[in-house]
Amino acid sequence: MVAGEQRKMISFVPLFLALLLFCDGAALASHHYTDKQLEALAERVGKTFWFNPAQEKTPLFSATPAPSGATFRPAVKESFEITELTGQAIKDPYYKVRFASGKVAYIRPEMFHEELNATILSVDPWAEARKKKEQGAEDEKKRADWINAQPWSPAVKEASLRKQPTLGLNSAEIKRVVGPPIRITKTHGPIKVAEEHWFYADGSVLTFHNGLLSKVEKREK
């Protein structure tokens, strides 16, 4: 072997070793999960998660379980369920998720763990608001059913359904029609007639004499 060829071989060996170490390092980086760790990751399968509305951005999800997959950020109000832990056989896992919209995506478990309790929540942040909305709808239905069951004229019923008080209704009826006031003042007139003023948040003031609505007025808030 000539001296020039020996020098080429000597320079080639370090390059080959460097490439080998790089490939082994990449393999270790994508196959670093133990069987027990994979089992622990799989425990999240079947669970639903939400995004934190206080954060400006949601995490990046991939369209495929691969680093080269196209990524996107879902909408803040999109919940998602983890449906599968893919890549367990080769110890290169991705969480497969299905969003409420039906869209399927993937996210690395390490990225999921990094975002958990920050941008990803395990408790629905809109649960309380949704509960109040549902309760409000139920209360409104009960109010409408009660109004329609009263022996009132169609005009009074129509006004009551629109939460418009009608003169002559008593205080208990008005409370069912427009709701309770935020404040009540009570006085007695010169002929000892009981007088009440009901104040509402929209500026309305209802005046009752002896328990019957006698006046409706609007005032500036």
Residue pairs with C-beta under 8 A, 6 or more apart in sequence:
1 9
30 91
30 92
31 90
31 91
31 92
32 91
33 41
33 91
33 93
38 85
38 88
38 91
38 93
41 85
41 93
41 95
41 109
42 85
42 88
44 82
44 85
44 95
44 112
45 82
45 83
45 84
45 85
46 81
46 82
46 83
47 81
47 82
47 122
48 79
48 80
48 81
49 79
49 80
49 81
49 82
49 120
49 121
49 122
50 79
50 120
50 121
50 122
50 123
50 124
50 125
50 126
51 58
51 74
51 76
51 77
51 78
51 79
51 119
51 120
51 121
52 76
52 118
52 119
52 120
52 121
52 125
53 76
53 77
53 125
53 126
55 76
55 118
55 119
57 73
57 119
58 73
58 74
58 75
58 76
58 78
58 119
59 73
59 107
59 111
59 112
59 115
59 119
59 120
60 71
60 72
60 73
60 107
60 111
61 71
61 72
61 73
61 74
61 97
61 105
61 106
61 107
62 69
62 70
62 71
62 94
62 105
62 106
62 107
63 69
63 70
63 71
63 72
63 105
63 106
64 70
64 106
65 86
65 87
65 94
65 96
65 106
69 106
72 105
74 80
74 99
74 103
74 105
77 126
78 99
78 100
78 101
79 99
79 100
79 124
80 97
80 98
80 99
80 100
80 105
81 97
81 98
82 95
82 96
82 97
83 96
83 97
83 98
83 104
84 95
84 96
85 93
85 94
85 95
85 96
85 109
86 93
86 94
86 95
86 96
86 106
87 93
87 94
93 108
93 109
94 106
94 107
94 108
94 109
95 106
95 107
95 108
95 109
95 112
96 104
96 105
96 106
97 104
97 105
97 106
97 107
98 104
99 105
112 120
116 122
124 130
143 176
143 177
144 161
146 176
147 157
147 160
147 161
147 176
147 177
148 157
148 161
150 157
150 160
150 173
152 160
156 166
156 169
159 165
159 166
160 166
160 177
163 177
163 178
163 179
164 177
164 178
165 174
165 177
165 178
165 206
165 213
165 216
166 177
166 213
167 213
167 214
167 215
167 216
168 212
168 213
169 177
169 212
169 213
170 211
170 212
170 213
171 196
171 198
171 208
171 211
171 212
171 213
174 198
174 206
174 208
174 213
178 200
178 204
181 198
181 199
181 200
181 206
182 199
182 200
182 201
183 198
183 199
184 196
184 197
184 198
184 199
185 196
185 197
185 199
186 194
186 195
186 196
186 197
187 195
187 196
187 197
188 194
188 195
189 195
189 209
193 209
193 210
194 208
194 209
194 210
194 211
195 207
195 208
195 209
196 207
196 208
197 205
197 206
197 207
197 208
198 205
198 206
198 207
198 208
199 205
200 206
201 221
202 218
202 221
203 218
203 219
203 220
203 221
204 216
204 217
204 218
204 219
205 216
205 217
205 218
205 219
206 213
206 215
206 216
207 213
207 214
207 215
207 216
207 217
208 214
